Amino acid sequence: MLILFVEYEIIIPDEFESEFKKFVNKLDKASRARLSKEIDILEKHGVRLEMPYSKRINSQLWELRTSG
């Protein structure tokens, strides 16, 4: 059996970076930790990640869904 591990890279476009940082900085410690964990999951699974963690917006855009 062949098992492939593919890592994905999360890229935040420059025009959204400051907005993303503001969002993250407003989160409490537990929420930041949960978001970090979910981003790690997204980096590991990429577009194969499904609900409840990720949802396809259109053919080239997915959203990371987080709770809390």
N, C-alpha and C positions, 0 to 999 in steps of 0.2 A: 504494500500500500504506500502511495506517495502522498505526503502531506505538505502542502505549500503554505508558508506563512508570508503574507504580503502586508507590509506596513504602508499606510497612507500618510501623507503630510497634510496637515491642516493649514490652510493659507487664508489669512484675513487681508482682503484688499486694503491698500493704503487709505482709501477714502472712508473705510469703516473702522479702522483701527482705533481711533480716539473714542468713537462711540462705544465700541466693544470694551475698551479699558474702563470707561466711565461706568458701564453696566456692571462689570466684574467688581470694581471697587465699591459699588453700593451694596454688594452682597455681604451677608454675614459670613463668619468663618465656616460654618457647616455647609452653607450653600456653595461657597467657593470650592470646598473640598469635593462636594457632590458633582459640581460642574467639571472640575478637573478629572474626576474619575470617568465621567461620561465622555469627555473629549478623548481620553485614553482609549476608551472602547471604540469610539468613532475612528481613531487613528488605526486601530487594529483591524476593524471590519470594513471600513470605508463604505462604499455604496451597497454592500451586502447587509448593512445594518438596517433592521426593520423596526416597526413599531414595537414597543412604545418609545424607543430611543430616537428614531429618525423617521422622517416623512418626506417623500418626494414632492417638491413644489412644482417643478417642470422637468424637462428632459436633462437639464444640466445643473439644476439647483436642488439641494436637499436641505432640510432644516434639522438641527439637533434639538430634540425635544427633551426638556428637563423638568423635573417636578420640584415644587417648593418655591 
